[in-house]
Amino acid sequence: MTSFDSAVPSTVRISQWFTSIRQWLGLFPLSILQLGMRIGVGMVFFKAGLLKYQSFEFAVKLFEDEYKVPFLAPATAARMAMINELTTSTLLFLGLATRLATLPLFGMISVIQIFVYPTAWPDHLLWGSILIFLLTRGPGPLSVDYLIDQYLLKRRHRLVTVRAWLGRFPFSIVQLAMRLGVGLAFFNAGLLKYKSFDYATQLFEEAYKVPLLAPAVAARIAMVNELTCSLLLLLGLATRLATLPVLAMILIIQIVYPTAWPDHVLWGSILIFLLTRGPGPFSIDYLIEWRFQKRV
């Protein structure tokens, strides 16, 4: 027996082991991820709309001095944004008319990206990836829409055809957008800690207060974790492994800083999505896996 012959069974066993783990991770209910994404992205816009409602004069001033949306008076633009954010976010929470609710948010994000904050594209990519996922894959069984869909399926309503057409949107693009969105979010957070390490240490000392670790040590661990894992996510390299340290960090911060749960739900749902569904074809992991299977 040659060395090549002896290596083949070992390679096959490794391939089978990775395939089993991937299949086991894939059993995680997609409905929970859809619910988490709905709540996470919904809270982003709900808080923005609620802030405008509570301080409407300040919101108008902001639209007048900073946002400067074309073709609309500042008061009109502020009121439209407030109503849009509060209404669509509530629909996302309920899972009611979910696909329709994503469209006004897409429009608002596009206007902000083009006319107001061109440099805010990482946030828009993060929110947009979730909105595309909800638009093309729906809100999931834990929603009012699901109950309505069951009735429409029995009636063979034409909306079912529209839903099937939306479902043809490439899943790989959604995976890529989510990877880039959440990767950039943590990369920017890590880069901010690197540039302002003293401020990050003070933040861990006064707000986060992670037990068993000195503030400077906790800040440095978080910085290295965010920069390293975010780069792996952006490349799609060891993607599933890269999600684990970030999920652990989110869990710890959630325990010591409970009020930050909306952001943690948003990021956590995407990270669990990547952990259980993988990075998609537009990744180094996919090339490695393809090469590995070809060798087997």
C-alpha positions in Angstrom: 0.0 0.0 0.0 1.4 3.4 -1.0 1.4 6.5 1.2 -1.2 8.0 -1.1 -3.6 5.0 -0.6 -3.3 5.3 3.1 -4.0 9.0 3.0 -7.2 8.7 1.0 -9.3 7.1 3.8 -8.0 9.7 6.3 -9.0 12.5 3.9 -12.4 10.9 3.4 -13.0 10.7 7.2 -12.1 14.4 7.6 -14.5 15.3 4.8 -17.3 13.3 6.4 -16.6 14.8 9.8 -16.8 18.4 8.4 -20.0 17.5 6.4 -21.6 16.0 9.6 -20.9 19.2 11.6 -22.2 21.4 8.8 -25.4 19.4 8.5 -25.8 19.5 12.3 -25.4 23.3 12.3 -27.9 23.5 9.5 -30.6 22.0 11.7 -30.7 25.3 13.7 -34.3 26.7 13.0 -34.2 29.4 10.3 -37.5 30.7 11.8 -35.6 31.9 15.0 -33.0 33.7 12.8 -35.8 35.4 10.8 -37.5 36.5 14.1 -34.1 37.8 15.4 -33.4 39.7 12.2 -36.9 41.2 12.2 -36.6 42.4 15.8 -32.9 43.6 15.4 -33.4 45.7 12.3 -36.8 46.8 13.4 -35.4 48.2 16.7 -32.9 50.2 14.7 -35.6 52.1 12.9 -38.1 52.1 15.8 -35.6 53.9 18.1 -34.8 56.4 15.3 -38.5 57.1 14.8 -39.2 57.3 18.5 -36.4 59.8 19.0 -37.8 62.0 16.2 -41.3 61.8 17.9 -39.9 62.8 21.3 -37.8 65.6 19.9 -39.5 66.6 16.8 -38.2 70.2 16.7 -34.6 68.9 17.1 -35.3 66.4 14.2 -36.5 69.3 12.0 -33.4 71.3 12.9 -31.3 68.2 12.0 -33.0 67.9 8.6 -32.5 71.6 8.0 -28.8 71.9 8.9 -27.3 68.5 8.3 -29.5 66.0 6.3 -30.7 68.6 3.7 -32.9 66.1 1.8 -33.6 67.6 -1.7 -37.2 68.5 -2.9 -38.7 68.4 0.7 -39.1 71.0 3.4 -37.2 69.9 6.6 -40.4 69.6 8.6 -42.0 67.5 5.9 -38.9 65.2 5.5 -38.6 64.8 9.3 -42.3 63.9 9.6 -42.2 61.4 6.7 -39.1 59.7 8.1 -40.7 59.5 11.6 -43.9 57.9 10.3 -42.0 55.6 8.0 -39.7 54.4 10.8 -42.4 53.9 13.4 -44.9 52.2 11.1 -42.6 49.8 9.2 -40.7 48.8 12.3 -43.9 47.9 14.0 -44.9 45.8 11.0 -41.5 44.0 11.2 -42.0 43.2 14.9 -45.4 41.7 14.1 -44.3 40.0 10.9 -47.3 41.6 9.2 -46.9 42.7 5.6 -43.2 42.1 6.1 -42.1 42.2 2.5 -44.0 45.4 1.8 -42.6 47.0 5.0 -39.1 46.5 3.7 -39.6 48.6 0.6 -40.1 52.1 2.3 -37.0 51.3 4.4 -35.0 50.5 1.3 -36.1 53.8 -0.2 -35.1 55.7 2.9 -31.8 54.0 3.2 -31.1 54.8 -0.5 -31.9 58.5 -0.1 -29.7 58.7 3.0 -26.9 56.9 1.2 -27.0 59.0 -1.9 -27.9 62.5 -0.6 -27.0 62.6 3.1 -24.4 60.2 4.4 -22.4 58.5 1.6 -19.8 57.3 4.1 -22.4 55.4 6.2 -22.6 52.6 3.6 -21.4 49.9 6.1 -24.5 50.5 8.3 -26.7 50.6 5.2 -25.2 47.4 3.9 -25.8 45.7 7.3 -29.4 46.8 7.5 -30.0 46.3 3.8 -28.8 42.7 3.8 -31.3 41.8 6.5 -34.1 43.7 4.6 -33.2 41.8 1.4 -33.3 38.5 3.3 -36.8 39.3 4.7 -38.0 40.6 1.3 -36.9 37.5 -0.6 -37.2 34.7 2.1 -40.1 36.2 4.2 -40.6 36.7 7.9 -40.7 33.0 8.8 -43.3 30.9 10.7 -43.2 33.1 13.8 -45.2 35.9 12.2 -48.7 37.0 11.3 -47.8 36.8 7.6 -47.2 33.0 8.0 -50.8 32.5 9.2 -52.1 34.6 6.3 -49.9 32.6 3.8 -51.4 29.4 5.0 -54.8 30.7 4.0 -53.6 32.0 0.7 -51.9 28.7 -0.2 -55.2 27.0 0.2 -56.8 29.6 -2.0 -53.9 29.5 -4.5 -53.7 33.2 -4.4 -51.5 35.0 -7.0 -49.4 36.5 -4.2 -47.9 33.0 -3.8 -46.5 33.3 -7.3 -44.9 36.7 -6.3 -43.4 35.1 -3.2 -41.9 32.3 -5.3 -40.4 34.8 -7.7 -38.8 36.8 -4.9 -37.4 33.5 -3.5 -35.3 33.1 -6.7 -33.0 36.0 -5.5 -29.5 34.4 -5.1 -29.0 33.3 -1.5 -25.2 33.7 -2.0 -25.6 37.5 -2.4 -27.5 37.7 0.9 -24.7 35.7 2.6 -22.1 38.0 1.1 -23.9 41.2 2.1 -24.4 39.9 5.7 -20.8 38.9 6.0 -19.6 42.3 4.8 -22.1 44.2 6.9 -21.4 42.5 10.2 -17.7 42.2 9.5 -17.4 46.0 8.8 -19.4 46.7 12.0 -16.9 44.9 14.2 -13.9 46.0 12.2 -14.9 49.7 12.7 -15.5 49.0 16.4 -12.0 47.3 16.8 -10.4 50.1 14.8 -12.0 52.7 17.0 -10.6 51.0 20.1 -7.2 50.9 18.4 -7.2 54.6 17.6 -8.6 55.6 21.0 -7.4 52.9 23.4 -7.5 55.1 26.4 -11.2 56.0 25.8 -12.0 52.3 25.2 -10.3 51.4 28.5 -12.4 54.1 30.3 -15.5 52.6 28.6 -14.7 49.2 30.0 -14.0 50.7 33.4 -17.1 52.7 33.8 -19.8 51.1 31.6 -19.0 47.5 30.7 -17.2 46.4 33.8 -16.3 42.9 32.7 -15.6 40.8 35.8 -12.2 39.1 36.4 -10.4 41.3 33.9 -8.7 44.7 34.2 -10.4 47.3 32.0 -7.2 47.7 29.8 -6.9 43.9 29.4 -10.6 43.6 28.5 -10.4 46.4 26.0 -7.3 44.9 24.4 -8.9 41.5 24.1 -12.1 43.0 22.6 -10.0 45.0 20.1 -7.9 42.0 19.0 -11.0 39.9 18.8 -13.0 42.4 16.7 -10.2 43.1 14.3 -9.2 39.5 13.8 -12.6 38.0 13.5 -14.0 40.8 11.3 -11.1 40.3 8.8 -11.9 36.6 8.6 -15.6 37.4 8.1 -14.8 39.9 5.3 -12.6 37.3 3.6 -14.9 34.4 4.2 -12.0 32.5 5.7 -12.8 30.1 8.6 -16.1 31.9 8.8 -17.9 29.6 11.1 -15.0 29.6 13.6 -14.7 33.4 13.4 -18.3 33.8 14.5 -17.7 32.0 17.8 -15.4 34.5 19.6 -17.6 37.4 18.5 -20.8 35.6 19.7 -19.0 35.0 23.1 -18.0 38.6 23.3 -21.6 39.7 22.6 -22.9 37.4 25.2 -20.5 38.8 27.9 -21.3 42.4 27.0 -25.0 41.6 27.1 -24.7 40.3 30.6 -22.7 43.3 31.9 -24.6 45.9 29.7 -28.2 44.6 29.3 -29.6 47.7 27.6 -27.6 47.1 24.5 -29.7 44.1 23.6 -31.2 45.5 20.3 -27.7 45.7 18.7 -26.8 42.3 20.1 -29.9 40.7 18.6 -29.1 42.4 15.3 -25.5 41.2 15.2 -26.2 37.9 16.9 -28.8 36.8 14.4 -26.5 37.5 11.5 -23.6 35.7 13.1 -25.7 32.6 13.9 -27.0 32.7 10.4 -23.4 32.6 9.1 -22.5 29.9 11.6 -25.3 27.6 10.7 -25.7 28.4 6.9 -22.1 29.2 6.0 -20.4 32.1 4.2 -21.7 31.2 0.7 -19.9 30.7 -2.6 -18.3 34.2 -2.6 -15.7 33.2 0.1 -12.3 31.6 0.5 -14.0 28.8 2.6 -16.0 27.8 -0.5 -12.8 27.6 -2.6 -11.0 25.5 0.1 -14.0 23.2 0.4 -14.3 22.8 -3.4 -10.6 22.0 -3.6 -10.8 19.6 -0.7 -13.8 17.7 -2.2 -12.1 17.5 -5.6 -9.1 16.0 -4.0 -11.3 13.4 -2.2 
